[in-house]
Amino acid sequence: VSFQEAVRVFGDDAIIHHGKAPLKVPMFFHSLAGRNYTAEDTHEGGRWWDDFGLGNTFYSYRIGYDTERGVPTLQMTEGGKSIHFEELLAHLFQAAQKMSEESCDDKKPITDIVVTVPPDASLRQRQAIVAAAEISGLRVLTLVHEGSAFAVQRAIDLTPEKGAVENVLFYNMGSRKTEVS
């Protein structure tokens, strides 16, 4: 997500802005939303940085802390304007909603969403995802484990012969971890 200009841009378009204003183009934040951290954890060398895994050399953002909510924030400007991780995720949901509505033939508004989550997502992380969807004006119908979503898609794509038994391996190689189910 790029906050460089008044209109939000995403993906490759946002990466272009990262060179001009790195503080206004947060990346890799989604896996840290809803995690339990203290204010001390967000300081340089704290647990937040260890969990992030790439260190503050790569991640040039200033991490703040909202004491009222007890969650880390991203400081988007020199003056300290902060944004919560859920708000960043809400921007992504809004962009996905807009693209989906524009690609539908009937142009009906999309109000419901099904979200896949990794199997190790905590309750607090799941709540952060639901909160982000609510901020963006979407209603989460369900949160589905990624492995389950793969299995459902496989069942839709291929119907085995009656009585046949299949063993299938689902391999998910993401940018931060690999999962097999």
Buried (B, 14 or more C-beta within 10 A) or exposed (E): BBBBEEEBBBEEEBEEBBEEBBBBBBBBBBBBBBBEBBBEBBBEEBBBBEEBEEEBEEBEBBBBBEEEEEBBBBBBEEEEEBBBBBBBBBBBBBBBBEEEEEEEEEEEEBEEBEBBBBEEBEEEBBBBBBBBBBBBEBEBEEBBBBBBBBBEEEEEEEEEEEEEEEEEEBEBEEEEEEBEB
